[in-house]
Amino acid sequence: MLAYRDVVIFHSPAPTSERAQSLLLVYVRRIVGEVTYEVCEHCASGVITQVQVASPLQDSGLGTRAVSHLRACYPGISWRSCLAQRMTRDLAHRMRLPNDRDGLSCPHLPGGAAEGRGRSGLTGR
């Protein structure tokens, strides 16, 4: 579990859409996880569209750490999720994130929240 302590979180634009942002979880210069999200400052709402953690670290609590980091970076934002995979649904349940699979609760983020749905695990990294 030393990896958990040594994982660094970086903010980055997400490649999935113009509005999406990512938290990259990096361990020894290697991406071991990613959380993709969108924030609407106008509505004070945010949606987590994707959570990926490399398989050796899936049960290490990195997803929880990343969502907690997101909440700390955006105080006052009401978060929800549109996560569909079992592992990510469990994370959303533990973190008390309301489920919004349609991703349409915010009129300022039309359709963007649904773009990254359905992916889990890290591939090609």
LUMSE-663663 format. One record per residue (C-alpha): x, y, z; residue number from 1. Coordinates in steps of 0.5 Angstrom, whole numbers, plus 500, padded with zeros to 3 digits. Layout:
r u:X | v:Y | w:Z | pos:NUM
...
% end
This chain:
r u:500 | v:500 | w:500 | pos:1
r u:506 | v:505 | w:499 | pos:2
r u:503 | v:506 | w:492 | pos:3
r u:497 | v:509 | w:495 | pos:4
r u:501 | v:514 | w:499 | pos:5
r u:506 | v:516 | w:493 | pos:6
r u:501 | v:517 | w:488 | pos:7
r u:500 | v:524 | w:486 | pos:8
r u:494 | v:527 | w:483 | pos:9
r u:495 | v:532 | w:477 | pos:10
r u:489 | v:536 | w:474 | pos:11
r u:489 | v:536 | w:466 | pos:12
r u:484 | v:537 | w:461 | pos:13
r u:480 | v:531 | w:459 | pos:14
r u:481 | v:529 | w:451 | pos:15
r u:473 | v:527 | w:451 | pos:16
r u:470 | v:534 | w:450 | pos:17
r u:472 | v:541 | w:451 | pos:18
r u:468 | v:542 | w:458 | pos:19
r u:471 | v:535 | w:461 | pos:20
r u:477 | v:535 | w:466 | pos:21
r u:481 | v:530 | w:469 | pos:22
r u:484 | v:528 | w:475 | pos:23
r u:490 | v:524 | w:473 | pos:24
r u:493 | v:519 | w:479 | pos:25
r u:500 | v:518 | w:478 | pos:26
r u:505 | v:513 | w:481 | pos:27
r u:513 | v:514 | w:479 | pos:28
r u:511 | v:517 | w:473 | pos:29
r u:506 | v:512 | w:470 | pos:30
r u:498 | v:514 | w:470 | pos:31
r u:495 | v:509 | w:475 | pos:32
r u:488 | v:512 | w:475 | pos:33
r u:484 | v:518 | w:472 | pos:34
r u:477 | v:521 | w:474 | pos:35
r u:474 | v:525 | w:469 | pos:36
r u:469 | v:530 | w:471 | pos:37
r u:465 | v:536 | w:468 | pos:38
r u:463 | v:542 | w:473 | pos:39
r u:458 | v:548 | w:472 | pos:40
r u:460 | v:554 | w:476 | pos:41
r u:453 | v:557 | w:474 | pos:42
r u:449 | v:551 | w:477 | pos:43
r u:454 | v:550 | w:482 | pos:44
r u:454 | v:542 | w:480 | pos:45
r u:459 | v:537 | w:478 | pos:46
r u:458 | v:530 | w:475 | pos:47
r u:463 | v:525 | w:475 | pos:48
r u:463 | v:521 | w:468 | pos:49
r u:469 | v:516 | w:469 | pos:50
r u:473 | v:513 | w:474 | pos:51
r u:479 | v:509 | w:472 | pos:52
r u:484 | v:505 | w:477 | pos:53
r u:489 | v:500 | w:474 | pos:54
r u:487 | v:493 | w:477 | pos:55
r u:493 | v:492 | w:482 | pos:56
r u:490 | v:498 | w:485 | pos:57
r u:483 | v:498 | w:485 | pos:58
r u:481 | v:496 | w:492 | pos:59
r u:487 | v:501 | w:495 | pos:60
r u:482 | v:507 | w:496 | pos:61
r u:485 | v:511 | w:490 | pos:62
r u:478 | v:512 | w:487 | pos:63
r u:475 | v:515 | w:494 | pos:64
r u:482 | v:519 | w:495 | pos:65
r u:481 | v:522 | w:488 | pos:66
r u:473 | v:524 | w:489 | pos:67
r u:475 | v:527 | w:496 | pos:68
r u:480 | v:531 | w:493 | pos:69
r u:475 | v:533 | w:487 | pos:70
r u:471 | v:536 | w:493 | pos:71
r u:476 | v:539 | w:496 | pos:72
r u:478 | v:543 | w:490 | pos:73
r u:471 | v:545 | w:488 | pos:74
r u:468 | v:547 | w:495 | pos:75
r u:460 | v:549 | w:494 | pos:76
r u:459 | v:544 | w:488 | pos:77
r u:454 | v:539 | w:489 | pos:78
r u:457 | v:533 | w:486 | pos:79
r u:453 | v:527 | w:482 | pos:80
r u:455 | v:521 | w:478 | pos:81
r u:453 | v:518 | w:471 | pos:82
r u:458 | v:512 | w:473 | pos:83
r u:455 | v:505 | w:470 | pos:84
r u:461 | v:500 | w:472 | pos:85
r u:460 | v:496 | w:478 | pos:86
r u:466 | v:498 | w:481 | pos:87
r u:465 | v:505 | w:480 | pos:88
r u:458 | v:505 | w:482 | pos:89
r u:460 | v:502 | w:488 | pos:90
r u:465 | v:508 | w:489 | pos:91
r u:459 | v:513 | w:488 | pos:92
r u:455 | v:509 | w:493 | pos:93
r u:460 | v:510 | w:498 | pos:94
r u:462 | v:517 | w:497 | pos:95
r u:454 | v:519 | w:497 | pos:96
r u:454 | v:521 | w:490 | pos:97
r u:447 | v:521 | w:487 | pos:98
r u:446 | v:517 | w:480 | pos:99
r u:445 | v:521 | w:474 | pos:100
r u:446 | v:516 | w:468 | pos:101
r u:443 | v:521 | w:463 | pos:102
r u:448 | v:526 | w:465 | pos:103
r u:442 | v:532 | w:463 | pos:104
r u:441 | v:535 | w:470 | pos:105
r u:445 | v:541 | w:468 | pos:106
r u:442 | v:545 | w:462 | pos:107
r u:449 | v:548 | w:461 | pos:108
r u:453 | v:541 | w:460 | pos:109
r u:448 | v:538 | w:455 | pos:110
r u:450 | v:531 | w:453 | pos:111
r u:457 | v:532 | w:455 | pos:112
r u:457 | v:528 | w:461 | pos:113
r u:454 | v:522 | w:458 | pos:114
r u:460 | v:522 | w:453 | pos:115
r u:465 | v:518 | w:457 | pos:116
r u:460 | v:513 | w:460 | pos:117
r u:461 | v:505 | w:460 | pos:118
r u:469 | v:505 | w:461 | pos:119
r u:473 | v:502 | w:466 | pos:120
r u:480 | v:499 | w:468 | pos:121
r u:486 | v:503 | w:465 | pos:122
r u:488 | v:500 | w:458 | pos:123
r u:493 | v:502 | w:453 | pos:124
r u:497 | v:506 | w:459 | pos:125
% end
